[in-house]
Amino acid sequence: MTLLVFIAALLGAMAIGVPVAFSLIFCGIVLMSYMDMYNTQIIAQNMLIGADTFTLLAIPFFILAGELMNAGGLSKRIIEFAITCVGHIRGGLGLVAIIAAVIMASISGSAAADTAALAAILIPMMARAGYNLPRSAGLIAAGGVIAPVIPPSMAFIIFGVAANVSISKLFMAGIVPGVLMGVVLIITWMIVARNDKVETLPRAGWSERGQASAKAIWALGMPIIILGGIKMGIVTPTEAAVIAAFYALFVGLFVYRELKLADLPDVLISAARTTAAIMFLVCAALVSAWLITAANIPNEVAGYIEPLIDRPKLLMLAIMVLILIVGTALDLTPTILILTPVLMPIITKAGIDPVYFGVMFIINCCIGLLTPPIGVVLNVVSSVGRVPLGQVIRGVGPFLLAQVLVILLLVLFPQIIIVPAHWFY
């Protein structure tokens, strides 16, 4: 019965338009009242505890690094570099979008920011070259959701804090599946776009490629610094976020010189707004998480799926379907914060590697960014690329299916994540 009260309170508040963070607090109040333990101090204390975590300092700095990257010209240099490498191939601009998405994912970790940068530059180019516009927009959306999987990833930070799992291990475990998502998109694009009659860009000469590489080397150096520092144990993810922000600031101001001092207030305000929204969600979710544990909801849920506890792959498949359904109605961060405290005790009881589960959880949440009616990334592509949302939804279909197949592959063969993760870490 407690589970029904939790679900009804949460969904009921969201259904009447209450923001997710306030819905989580309301859900906590309802649970406290139902369990006859209402106390406003529980709300205040858990919200303060939720914010008072050193690891969460990585979030504002990675957000700031992403804002500085886009404002400072790092995104543009990465796209120009990819164009000189593969732009001359038939369907090359689609390959540029995927390659640039993977590289940018290793810098910012924000699906919305990466997608906006790609859409602003590539959609007009693809339209002029004769590419199918809905399909092109769908590809860019599908490429953008790789960002939270490849480190540095704010989604991994939030999951790691909520589930008490090593963020460094999650970062290392996300590399191979993130690249795999890019490879699958390349294969899918080459299949669906093979008959398109489009203009190809002229092949770049070696000198032109060299110039583009030289310009992009500062942008390409950021993921090496971040991941290399974490891999060698020189820095923690939080310290790496600080380095990334200052690195992006230095490159934007003094190397590419596209970032002006007058631009900094707008960049800082934008980063602060995004940080405030995410942190308030985290604080509000800690109230619900504490009450979920107090109400013994995880054990109640485990009782419903008891037959699957001894069959980890079937259990993972059932959980992935659940997350996929929830992801159609919720954004990435709320999905993580609501489901993690419910699912982690079940995962532990079933003996599933928590790092593997964390990566699978985040990949599935990212797919939710491509599914209507919420589909945050779909809306970003639509607004930035000036493509009607209905066309973007239609165009993303084959790429959405390809990413779902990646999930299925990783459920059947968890070693694809676990083995490289152990090697990297």
C-alpha positions in Angstrom: 0.0 0.0 0.0 2.9 2.4 0.8 4.1 1.9 -2.8 0.7 3.0 -4.2 0.7 6.0 -1.9 4.2 7.0 -3.2 3.3 6.6 -6.8 -0.1 8.3 -6.5 1.3 11.3 -4.7 4.2 11.7 -7.1 2.3 11.2 -10.4 -0.7 13.2 -9.1 1.3 16.2 -8.3 3.1 16.1 -11.7 -0.2 15.5 -13.5 -1.5 18.9 -12.3 1.6 20.7 -13.4 3.6 20.9 -10.2 7.4 21.0 -11.0 9.2 17.8 -10.4 11.3 19.1 -7.5 8.2 20.3 -5.6 6.4 17.1 -6.6 9.2 15.1 -4.8 8.9 17.2 -1.7 5.1 16.9 -1.8 5.5 13.1 -2.2 7.7 13.0 0.9 5.1 15.0 2.9 2.3 12.6 1.9 4.5 9.6 2.8 5.3 11.1 6.2 1.6 11.8 6.8 0.6 8.2 5.8 3.2 6.7 8.1 2.1 9.1 10.9 5.6 10.6 11.3 5.1 14.1 9.8 8.0 16.4 10.8 9.2 19.4 8.9 12.7 18.9 10.3 13.0 15.7 8.2 12.4 17.8 5.0 14.9 20.5 6.0 17.6 18.2 7.2 17.5 15.9 4.2 17.5 18.8 1.8 20.6 20.3 3.5 22.3 16.9 3.6 21.5 16.5 -0.1 23.4 19.7 -1.0 26.2 19.1 1.5 28.2 16.6 -0.6 31.7 17.4 -1.8 31.2 15.3 -4.9 28.3 17.4 -6.1 30.7 20.3 -6.6 31.7 18.7 -9.9 28.3 19.5 -11.3 28.5 23.4 -11.4 32.1 23.2 -12.8 31.3 20.7 -15.5 28.3 22.8 -16.5 30.5 25.9 -16.6 33.1 24.0 -18.7 30.3 23.1 -21.2 29.1 26.7 -21.4 32.6 28.0 -21.8 33.3 25.4 -24.5 30.4 26.5 -26.6 31.0 30.2 -26.1 34.8 29.9 -26.6 34.7 28.2 -29.9 35.9 24.7 -28.8 32.7 23.1 -30.3 33.2 24.8 -33.6 36.8 23.6 -33.9 35.8 20.0 -33.2 33.2 20.1 -35.9 35.6 21.7 -38.4 38.2 19.0 -37.6 35.6 16.2 -38.2 34.6 17.8 -41.5 38.1 17.7 -42.9 38.4 14.1 -41.9 35.1 12.6 -43.3 33.2 15.4 -44.9 34.0 14.2 -48.4 32.5 10.8 -47.9 29.0 10.1 -49.2 26.8 10.9 -46.2 29.8 12.5 -44.7 28.0 15.3 -42.8 26.1 12.6 -40.9 29.4 11.0 -40.0 30.7 14.4 -38.9 27.7 14.8 -36.6 28.3 11.5 -34.9 32.1 11.9 -34.6 31.8 15.4 -33.3 29.1 14.3 -30.8 31.4 11.6 -29.4 34.3 14.0 -29.1 32.2 16.8 -27.5 30.6 14.2 -25.1 34.1 13.7 -23.7 34.3 17.4 -22.9 31.0 18.7 -21.6 28.8 15.8 -20.6 25.6 17.8 -21.4 23.2 16.3 -23.9 21.3 19.6 -24.4 24.5 21.7 -24.8 26.1 19.4 -27.3 23.0 18.9 -29.3 22.4 22.7 -29.5 26.0 23.2 -30.8 25.7 20.5 -33.4 22.3 21.5 -34.6 23.2 25.2 -35.0 26.2 24.4 -37.2 25.3 21.2 -39.1 21.6 21.3 -39.8 21.9 24.4 -42.1 24.9 22.7 -43.9 23.0 19.4 -44.3 19.9 21.2 -45.6 22.0 23.0 -48.2 23.7 19.8 -49.3 20.3 18.1 -49.9 20.1 15.8 -46.9 16.7 14.6 -45.7 16.1 17.2 -43.0 13.9 15.2 -40.5 16.4 12.3 -40.7 19.4 14.7 -40.2 17.7 16.3 -37.2 16.9 12.9 -35.8 20.6 11.8 -36.2 21.9 14.9 -34.4 19.4 14.3 -31.5 20.5 10.7 -31.2 24.2 11.7 -31.3 23.6 14.3 -28.6 22.4 11.8 -26.0 25.8 10.1 -26.0 27.1 13.0 -23.9 25.8 11.8 -20.5 27.4 8.3 -21.2 30.9 9.2 -22.1 32.8 10.9 -19.2 32.8 13.5 -17.8 29.1 12.9 -17.1 26.8 14.9 -14.7 24.4 11.9 -14.9 27.1 9.6 -13.5 27.8 12.1 -10.7 24.2 12.3 -9.7 23.7 8.5 -9.9 27.0 7.9 -8.0 25.9 10.2 -5.2 22.3 8.8 -5.1 23.5 5.1 -5.2 26.8 5.5 -3.2 28.8 4.1 -6.2 32.3 5.2 -7.2 32.0 8.0 -9.7 35.5 7.4 -11.0 34.6 3.8 -11.8 31.4 4.9 -13.5 33.4 7.3 -15.6 35.8 4.6 -16.8 32.9 2.2 -17.4 31.1 4.6 -19.6 33.8 4.9 -22.3 33.2 1.7 -24.3 29.4 1.8 -24.3 29.5 5.5 -25.2 31.7 4.8 -28.2 29.6 1.7 -29.1 26.5 4.0 -29.2 28.4 6.2 -31.7 29.5 3.2 -33.8 25.9 1.9 -34.0 24.7 5.3 -35.1 27.3 5.3 -37.9 26.1 1.9 -39.1 22.5 2.9 -38.9 23.1 6.2 -40.8 25.0 4.5 -43.6 22.1 2.1 -44.0 19.2 4.6 -44.0 21.1 7.3 -46.0 22.7 5.1 -48.6 20.3 6.1 -51.4 20.2 9.8 -50.6 21.4 12.0 -53.5 23.4 14.7 -51.7 26.3 17.0 -52.4 29.5 15.9 -50.9 32.1 18.3 -49.6 35.4 18.6 -51.5 38.1 16.3 -50.1 40.3 18.3 -47.7 44.0 18.3 -48.6 46.6 17.2 -46.0 47.6 20.8 -45.3 44.0 21.7 -44.7 43.6 18.7 -42.4 46.8 19.7 -40.6 45.5 23.2 -40.0 42.2 21.9 -38.7 43.9 19.5 -36.4 46.2 22.2 -35.1 43.2 24.4 -34.4 41.3 21.6 -32.7 44.2 20.3 -30.7 43.4 22.5 -27.7 39.8 21.2 -27.7 40.9 17.6 -28.2 43.3 17.9 -25.3 40.6 18.5 -22.7 39.3 14.9 -22.5 42.8 13.6 -22.3 43.5 15.9 -19.4 40.2 15.0 -17.6 40.2 11.2 -18.2 44.0 10.9 -17.9 44.1 12.7 -14.6 41.3 10.5 -13.2 42.7 7.3 -14.6 46.2 7.9 -13.1 44.7 9.0 -9.7 46.1 12.5 -10.0 42.7 14.1 -9.6 39.2 13.2 -8.4 36.2 13.8 -10.7 35.4 17.0 -8.7 39.0 18.3 -9.2 38.9 17.3 -12.8 35.7 19.5 -13.2 37.5 22.5 -11.8 40.5 21.9 -14.2 38.1 21.5 -17.2 36.3 24.8 -16.4 39.6 26.8 -16.1 41.0 25.0 -19.2 38.0 26.0 -21.3 38.2 29.5 -19.9 41.9 29.8 -20.8 41.5 28.4 -24.3 38.4 30.5 -25.1 40.0 33.8 -23.9 43.7 33.4 -24.9 44.0 30.7 -27.6 40.8 30.9 -29.8 40.0 34.4 -28.5 36.3 33.9 -29.3 35.3 34.4 -25.6 35.4 38.0 -24.5 35.4 39.2 -20.9 32.1 40.9 -21.6 30.6 37.5 -22.4 31.5 36.0 -19.0 28.6 37.4 -17.0 26.1 35.7 -19.4 28.0 32.5 -19.4 28.2 32.4 -15.6 24.5 33.3 -15.2 23.5 30.5 -17.6 25.7 28.0 -15.8 24.3 29.1 -12.4 20.7 28.7 -13.5 21.3 25.2 -14.8 23.2 24.3 -11.6 20.5 25.7 -9.4 17.8 23.7 -11.1 19.8 20.4 -10.9 20.9 21.0 -7.3 17.3 21.8 -6.1 16.2 18.5 -7.8 18.9 16.6 -6.0 18.0 18.2 -2.6 14.3 17.5 -3.1 15.0 13.9 -4.1 16.9 13.2 -1.0 13.7 13.8 1.0 11.9 11.2 -1.0 14.9 8.9 -0.9 15.0 8.9 2.9 11.3 8.2 3.2 11.5 5.5 0.5 14.0 3.7 2.7 12.0 4.4 5.9 8.8 3.1 4.3 10.6 -0.1 3.2 9.4 0.5 -0.4 12.5 -1.3 -2.0 11.6 -4.5 -0.2 8.0 -4.1 -1.2 9.0 -3.8 -4.9 11.4 -6.7 -4.5 8.5 -8.8 -3.3 6.8 -8.2 -6.7 9.8 -9.3 -8.7 11.0 -12.1 -6.4 11.0 -14.7 -9.2 13.5 -12.7 -11.2 16.0 -12.2 -8.4 17.9 -15.4 -9.3 17.8 -14.6 -13.0 19.9 -11.4 -13.3 19.6 -11.0 -17.1 15.9 -11.3 -17.1 15.7 -8.9 -14.1 17.9 -6.4 -15.9 15.7 -6.6 -19.0 12.6 -6.0 -16.9 14.2 -3.0 -15.2 15.4 -1.6 -18.5 11.8 -1.8 -19.8 10.6 0.0 -16.7 13.2 2.8 -17.0 12.4 3.2 -20.7 8.7 3.6 -19.9 9.4 6.1 -17.1 11.9 8.0 -19.4 9.1 8.8 -21.8 7.4 10.9 -19.1 10.4 12.2 -17.1 13.7 14.0 -17.8 17.0 12.3 -17.1 17.8 13.8 -13.7 14.4 13.2 -12.1 14.4 9.6 -13.4 17.7 9.0 -11.8 16.7 10.6 -8.5 13.3 8.9 -8.2 14.3 5.3 -9.3 17.8 4.9 -7.9 16.8 4.5 -4.2 14.1 2.1 -5.2 16.1 -0.1 -7.5 19.6 -0.2 -5.9 18.6 -2.5 -3.0 17.1 -4.9 -5.6 20.2 -4.8 -7.7 22.4 -5.5 -4.7 20.2 -8.4 -3.6 20.4 -9.9 -7.1 24.2 -9.7 -7.1 24.4 -7.4 -10.1 27.5 -5.2 -10.4 26.4 -1.7 -9.3 28.8 0.0 -11.8 27.4 -2.0 -14.7 23.9 -1.3 -13.6 24.7 2.4 -13.3 26.0 2.6 -16.8 22.9 0.7 -18.1 20.6 3.0 -16.1 22.1 6.1 -17.6 22.1 4.8 -21.2 18.4 4.0 -20.8 17.7 7.4 -19.3 19.5 9.0 -22.2 17.2 7.1 -24.6 14.3 8.7 -22.7 15.6 12.1 -24.0 14.7 11.0 -27.5 11.1 9.9 -26.7 8.0 12.1 -26.8 6.2 13.7 -25.1 9.1 15.1 -23.0 12.0 14.4 -25.3 14.2 17.3 -24.1 16.8 16.7 -26.9 14.1 16.5 -29.5 12.9 20.0 -28.5 16.4 21.4 -28.5 17.0 20.2 -32.1 13.6 21.5 -33.2 14.1 25.0 -31.7 17.8 25.5 -32.6 17.6 23.8 -36.0 14.2 25.4 -36.8 12.8 21.9 -37.8 9.1 21.2 -36.8 9.0 18.8 -33.8 6.9 16.3 -35.6 9.5 16.0 -38.3 12.3 15.5 -35.7 10.3 12.8 -34.0 9.7 11.0 -37.3 13.4 11.3 -38.3 14.8 10.0 -35.0 12.9 6.6 -35.3 15.7 4.4 -36.8 18.3 5.9 -34.5 16.1 5.4 -31.4 15.6 1.8 -32.4 19.4 1.4 -32.8 20.1 2.7 -29.3 17.4 0.3 -27.9 19.2 -2.5 -29.6 22.4 -1.4 -27.9 20.6 -1.7 -24.5 19.5 -5.3 -25.4 23.1 -6.2 -26.5 24.5 -4.9 -23.2 21.9 -6.8 -21.2 22.8 -10.0 -23.0 26.6 -9.4 -22.8 27.4 -7.4 -19.7 31.1 -8.1 -20.2 31.1 -5.4 -22.9 30.9 -2.9 -20.0 32.5 -4.8 -17.1 35.7 -6.1 -18.7 36.9 -2.7 -20.2 35.8 -0.9 -17.0 38.1 -3.1 -14.9 40.9 -2.5 -17.4 40.5 1.3 -17.5 40.2 1.6 -13.8 
